[in-house]
Amino acid sequence: MLPANISKPRPPRVEAVAPGQAENVSLRALLAFYQSSQKLSASEQVRLRNALATRSQDPFLLVQQAILFGNDRGNAELAKALSILEALQKSDDENAVALQPLARVLADQYAERLKLGVQTEKLGQIARDSQKRAEQLQEKLDALAAIERSLPTRPVTPLPPIAPEKPQ
């Protein structure tokens, strides 16, 4: 069900690794997942996100879901990623605590992108409003020019010559 270029996500084997190294293995696996997920098409990401949603809510898989939501450029998806990461940061689960530094970094990045996305939308709306106003003003100018062209021209009457002043 997973695309060929993404290996099936597996939590690392903790019993063969020292506790401090287990966290590093998980973080490395998630960073590798982050990097490889950037190369997936939008449809592959949605398919993988749906596959992860049907599995258990393991913190490792939750971070993967957040990464996939974060890859989408929509503000709604970034908000979903943020909510997943915030829940993970509040969790007391041992596996979640190990992933909280990465969750904080991703949450900061996604929050900034969300803020920039909102600002971009606002600026886009301002630009559309300005364009509409400019078009309305141009229409008014065109209408005034048309009125001016439709006015009859006055015949030019020559002015009487001005007599020079007499010296006193």
C-alpha positions in Angstrom: 0.0 0.0 0.0 3.0 2.3 0.5 4.8 3.8 -2.5 7.9 1.9 -3.7 10.3 4.7 -2.9 9.2 4.9 0.8 10.1 2.0 3.0 7.5 0.8 5.4 7.9 2.8 8.6 9.1 0.7 11.5 9.9 1.8 15.0 13.5 1.2 15.8 14.5 -1.8 17.9 15.2 -0.3 21.3 16.3 -3.4 23.1 19.5 -3.7 21.0 20.5 0.0 21.5 21.4 2.0 24.6 18.6 4.4 25.7 20.3 7.6 24.5 21.1 6.0 21.2 17.5 4.8 20.8 16.3 8.4 20.6 18.9 9.1 18.0 17.8 6.2 15.9 14.1 7.4 16.0 15.1 10.9 15.2 17.3 9.8 12.3 14.5 7.6 11.0 12.1 10.5 11.1 14.5 12.9 9.5 15.1 10.3 6.7 11.3 10.0 6.4 11.0 13.8 6.2 13.6 14.0 3.4 12.1 11.2 1.4 8.6 12.4 1.8 9.5 15.7 0.1 10.0 13.8 -3.1 6.5 12.2 -3.1 3.7 13.5 -5.3 0.7 15.0 -3.6 -1.4 11.9 -4.3 1.3 9.6 -2.9 1.5 11.7 0.2 -2.3 11.6 0.7 -2.3 7.8 0.2 0.5 7.4 2.7 -1.2 9.8 5.2 -4.4 7.7 4.9 -2.4 4.5 5.5 -0.8 5.9 8.6 -4.1 7.2 9.9 -5.5 3.6 10.0 -2.6 2.4 12.1 -2.0 2.8 15.9 -1.4 6.2 17.3 2.2 5.6 18.1 4.2 8.8 18.6 6.6 7.8 15.8 3.7 7.4 13.4 2.1 10.7 14.6 5.2 12.6 13.7 5.1 11.0 10.3 1.5 12.1 9.8 2.4 15.6 10.9 5.3 15.6 8.4 3.0 14.6 5.6 0.4 17.2 6.6 3.2 19.7 6.8 4.3 18.9 3.3 1.0 20.1 1.9 0.9 23.8 1.3 -2.6 24.4 2.5 -3.2 26.3 5.7 -5.8 23.7 6.9 -3.2 20.9 6.5 -0.6 22.9 8.4 -3.1 23.5 11.2 -3.7 19.7 11.4 0.1 19.1 11.5 0.4 21.7 14.3 -2.4 20.1 16.3 -0.8 16.6 16.1 2.6 18.1 17.1 1.1 20.0 20.0 -0.6 16.9 21.3 2.6 15.0 21.0 4.5 17.8 23.0 2.0 17.5 25.8 2.2 13.7 26.0 3.9 12.0 28.9 4.5 8.8 26.9 8.2 7.7 27.0 8.4 7.4 23.2 6.7 10.8 22.7 9.1 12.5 25.1 12.0 11.3 23.0 10.5 12.9 19.9 9.4 16.2 21.5 12.5 18.1 20.4 11.8 17.2 16.8 8.1 18.0 17.3 9.0 21.4 18.7 11.2 22.2 15.7 8.6 21.0 13.2 5.8 22.9 15.1 7.9 26.1 15.0 8.5 25.7 11.3 4.8 24.9 10.5 3.6 27.8 12.7 5.8 30.2 10.8 4.7 28.8 7.5 1.0 29.1 8.6 1.6 32.7 9.7 3.2 33.5 6.4 0.4 31.7 4.5 -2.2 33.9 6.3 -0.2 37.0 5.5 0.1 36.0 1.9 -3.7 35.5 1.7 -4.3 38.9 3.2 -1.8 40.5 0.8 -3.4 38.7 -2.1 -6.8 40.1 -1.1 -5.4 43.6 -0.8 -3.9 43.3 -4.2 -7.2 42.0 -5.7 -9.0 44.9 -4.0 -6.5 47.4 -5.3 -6.7 46.0 -8.8 -10.5 46.2 -8.7 -10.4 49.8 -7.5 -7.9 50.7 -10.3 -10.1 49.1 -12.9 -13.1 51.1 -11.5 -11.1 54.3 -11.6 -10.0 53.6 -15.2 -13.6 53.0 -16.2 -14.5 56.4 -14.7 -11.7 58.1 -16.6 -12.7 56.4 -19.8 -16.3 57.5 -19.3 -15.2 61.1 -18.6 -13.0 61.0 -21.8 -16.0 59.7 -23.8 -18.2 62.6 -22.4 -15.5 65.1 -23.3 -15.2 63.8 -26.8 -19.0 63.9 -27.3 -19.2 67.6 -26.3 -19.6 69.9 -29.3 -16.6 72.0 -30.0 -17.1 75.7 -29.7 -16.2 77.8 -32.7 -13.1 79.8 -32.1 -13.8 83.5 -32.4 -10.9 85.7 -32.9 -10.1 88.2 -30.2 -10.1 91.8 -31.1 -6.6 93.2 -31.5 -5.3 94.9 -28.4 -4.4 98.5 -29.1 -1.1 99.6 -27.8 -1.2 101.9 -24.9 -0.6 105.6 -25.4 2.3 107.1 -23.7 1.3 109.9 -21.2 
